[in-house]
Amino acid sequence: MALALQTFATAKDANGALKAAGTRYLGGGTLVVRAANEGDVSVSGLVRSTDPALSAIDVGGGKVRIGASVTMAEIARHPELGALAKAARAVGGPAIRNMATVGGNLFAPAPYGDFAVALLALDAAVGTDDGERPIETFLAGRGDSRAIVTSVSLTLPRADSFRFLKVSRVKPKGVSVLSIAVVLEQAGDGTVSSARIALGCMADRPVRAKAAEKALIGRTLDPDGIAPALAAAGEGTAPITDPIASAWYRAEVLPVHLGRLLLGLA
Amino acid sequence: MAKVPVQFTLNGSEKAEFIDSGTTLLNALRDKIGDTSPKGGCHQGTCGACSVIIDGELRLSCLTLAETCNGAAITTTSGLAEGGVLHPLQRAFLDAFATQCGFCTPGMIMAAKVLLDHTPNPSRDEVVEALSGNICRCTGYEPIIQAVLTAARANSQNAA
């Protein structure tokens, strides 16, 4: 079945066309064209926008606004986005990274969406024509979202405060067993003063490990210090089962990989 | 459904076609234009057999809609040989027995070409990374990696 593609100069006009039933937004095509190729008959029309604002990266004052159409490859090679490069390179192979967009990654179902895991740990704000929303709120309701995501904005982390790990069986490119992103602030004595931990593949979309975050506060980053956080890491998660790993396996290895990341061994 | 016009440069020559809206570039190239060098493997973005170069970047033609390529310059493996002389990558793949069934080869060569265009003397790790989106079920990859490294050496000797 053919898909009718409509192209609009602005995201606002594209938003209007997206209201029609069966219509999906076309970013890089790695989700929606794939769905159509797989025979997803719920997709009958596609809408896209060539608005230049969607492809812009604006860095300033320690913050960045990334247009929703910016690709993983553009982030990975941007000289001022070095902190995000590892997470951007975790997505797909070279061809996928030239296509897959930041906006699309927010909608990628597990086991995909590794970059969105990083954005969740970094507390990014997701922009639409209606304004900005915290990524956590956005992800929780993403299935009902009918407004085109136009941007993500975040405060760039200091290199030593942000850690990202994608665990996969095939190197260098494989589908995630799980992914973990951590933003840590430490006091002068080395104890953790704030922690934000996001997990991929531990639910159908990126989720925070809030119990582990809480258990890290006031602790030092050594095996004894992080033990309570590791014990609590799986709290509230519902890992996916797919051909890569079972839910049981993901739950078993989460504390191992989180531990390695926190101890700087990953 | 109404046809839509598409116009782009394929391996240096102008192409114009009317296609059904929503046609993938892979299907447009193979079924309308007659360039069967990109292969339809998984149609999911997993195997890389359909890889082509669009405006200098490696892309998957199975996930790209043809009508989004208006005005683009597209390179496929069938455009690499010049006057019956194989491209150094094609020569190296043959010499290194890097093709067995050959189905993944055009995609591998596209990925390798983009690598060598930007990085004429890649390390082995860079070759592995560049080919990481392309799956081969025959060779075990080693002959392919060797072929790309050989082609890089041949290129740099020619340039010297």
Chai-1 contact restraints between the chains, C-beta under 6 A:
chainA,res_idxA,chainB,res_idxB,connection_type,confidence,min_distance_angstrom,max_distance_angstrom,comment,restraint_id
A,A2,B,M1,contact,1.0,0.0,6.0,A-B,restraint_1
A,A2,B,D20,contact,1.0,0.0,6.0,A-B,restraint_2
A,A2,B,G22,contact,1.0,0.0,6.0,A-B,restraint_3
A,L3,B,G22,contact,1.0,0.0,6.0,A-B,restraint_4
A,A4,B,S21,contact,1.0,0.0,6.0,A-B,restraint_5
A,L5,B,S21,contact,1.0,0.0,6.0,A-B,restraint_6
A,L5,B,G22,contact,1.0,0.0,6.0,A-B,restraint_7
A,L5,B,L65,contact,1.0,0.0,6.0,A-B,restraint_8
A,L5,B,E67,contact,1.0,0.0,6.0,A-B,restraint_9
A,G29,B,L63,contact,1.0,0.0,6.0,A-B,restraint_10
A,G29,B,T64,contact,1.0,0.0,6.0,A-B,restraint_11
A,T30,B,G45,contact,1.0,0.0,6.0,A-B,restraint_12
A,T30,B,L63,contact,1.0,0.0,6.0,A-B,restraint_13
A,V33,B,L63,contact,1.0,0.0,6.0,A-B,restraint_14
A,R34,B,Q44,contact,1.0,0.0,6.0,A-B,restraint_15
A,R34,B,G45,contact,1.0,0.0,6.0,A-B,restraint_16
A,R34,B,L63,contact,1.0,0.0,6.0,A-B,restraint_17
A,N37,B,H43,contact,1.0,0.0,6.0,A-B,restraint_18
A,G93,B,S132,contact,1.0,0.0,6.0,A-B,restraint_19
A,G93,B,G133,contact,1.0,0.0,6.0,A-B,restraint_20
A,P94,B,L58,contact,1.0,0.0,6.0,A-B,restraint_21
A,P94,B,G133,contact,1.0,0.0,6.0,A-B,restraint_22
A,A95,B,S51,contact,1.0,0.0,6.0,A-B,restraint_23
A,A95,B,L58,contact,1.0,0.0,6.0,A-B,restraint_24
A,A95,B,R59,contact,1.0,0.0,6.0,A-B,restraint_25
A,A95,B,L60,contact,1.0,0.0,6.0,A-B,restraint_26
A,A95,B,G133,contact,1.0,0.0,6.0,A-B,restraint_27
A,I96,B,G45,contact,1.0,0.0,6.0,A-B,restraint_28
A,N98,B,E57,contact,1.0,0.0,6.0,A-B,restraint_29
A,N98,B,L58,contact,1.0,0.0,6.0,A-B,restraint_30
A,N98,B,R59,contact,1.0,0.0,6.0,A-B,restraint_31
A,M99,B,R59,contact,1.0,0.0,6.0,A-B,restraint_32
A,P172,B,E129,contact,1.0,0.0,6.0,A-B,restraint_33
A,P172,B,S132,contact,1.0,0.0,6.0,A-B,restraint_34
A,K173,B,S132,contact,1.0,0.0,6.0,A-B,restraint_35
